[in-house]
Amino acid sequence: MSQQHKLTDKSIDSQEKGDYSETKIALEKEVQSARLVDIDLTDFKNHPLWTILVETAQRNPMYSGLCGYIRNTILEEEPNIGVRELASRLSISIGESLVILDEVRK
């Protein structure tokens, strides 16, 4: 069998490497975006992982700057801004948005 035939024959390629298309499709279906999670802050604050989320968000070098910006600018314009909207507007994760809004609104 010529080398060119080996390079272009898809049946050989899928046999040698294994066909992982079904696995890939299954994995893509199982993973859901956090942006689709229903957010209730009281549930999150009572969860054992809340403290880890807070610690992680606070270790971001931009955390204090974001808190100040949100407190002084965004909340003055929109005091009832939602977690998802804030995350989208600042291009931060929903987890960071949750922690910062909780801190700023205390």
C-alpha positions in Angstrom: 0.0 0.0 0.0 1.4 3.4 -1.0 2.0 6.1 1.5 -0.4 8.4 -0.4 -3.1 5.8 -0.1 -2.5 5.5 3.6 -2.9 9.3 4.0 -6.1 9.6 2.0 -7.9 6.4 2.9 -10.3 7.4 5.7 -11.3 3.8 6.6 -7.7 3.0 7.5 -7.4 6.2 9.5 -10.5 5.5 11.6 -9.4 1.9 12.2 -5.9 2.8 13.4 -6.8 5.8 15.5 -10.2 4.6 16.6 -13.5 6.4 15.9 -14.1 8.8 18.8 -16.9 10.8 17.2 -19.5 9.1 19.4 -17.5 9.8 22.5 -17.0 13.4 21.6 -20.7 13.9 20.9 -21.6 12.3 24.3 -19.1 14.5 26.1 -20.4 17.7 24.4 -24.0 16.8 25.5 -23.0 16.2 29.1 -21.1 19.5 29.7 -23.5 22.4 30.3 -22.5 26.0 30.5 -22.6 27.7 33.9 -24.5 30.5 32.2 -27.6 28.3 32.1 -27.6 27.5 35.8 -30.5 28.9 37.8 -28.9 31.3 40.4 -30.3 31.8 43.8 -27.6 33.5 46.0 -29.0 32.0 49.3 -28.5 28.5 48.0 -25.0 29.3 46.8 -24.0 30.9 50.1 -25.0 27.8 52.1 -23.1 25.4 49.8 -19.9 24.1 51.2 -18.0 25.2 48.1 -19.0 28.9 48.5 -15.9 29.6 50.6 -13.7 28.1 47.9 -15.4 30.2 45.3 -15.0 33.4 47.4 -11.3 32.6 48.0 -10.7 32.0 44.3 -12.4 35.2 43.2 -10.6 37.2 45.8 -7.2 35.9 44.5 -7.8 37.5 41.1 -5.5 40.5 40.9 -8.3 42.5 39.5 -10.7 41.7 42.3 -10.4 44.9 44.3 -10.5 47.1 41.2 -13.6 45.3 39.9 -15.3 45.7 43.3 -14.6 49.5 43.3 -15.7 49.8 39.6 -18.9 47.9 40.2 -19.7 49.8 43.4 -18.9 53.3 42.0 -20.0 53.0 38.4 -22.2 50.0 37.5 -24.4 49.9 40.7 -25.0 53.6 40.5 -26.3 53.2 36.9 -28.2 49.9 37.5 -28.6 49.1 41.2 -30.6 45.9 40.4 -28.2 44.4 37.8 -28.2 40.7 37.7 -25.4 38.3 38.1 -25.4 37.1 34.4 -25.7 40.6 33.0 -22.8 41.8 35.1 -20.7 38.8 34.1 -21.4 39.4 30.5 -20.8 43.1 30.7 -17.4 42.7 32.3 -16.4 39.5 30.6 -15.9 37.7 33.9 -17.2 34.3 35.2 -20.6 34.0 36.8 -18.8 32.8 40.0 -16.8 36.0 40.1 -19.8 38.0 39.5 -21.7 36.3 42.3 -18.9 36.9 44.8 -18.3 40.5 43.8 -22.0 41.4 43.9 -22.3 39.8 47.3 -19.3 41.7 48.6 -20.4 45.1 47.2 -24.0 44.8 48.3 -23.1 44.1 52.0 
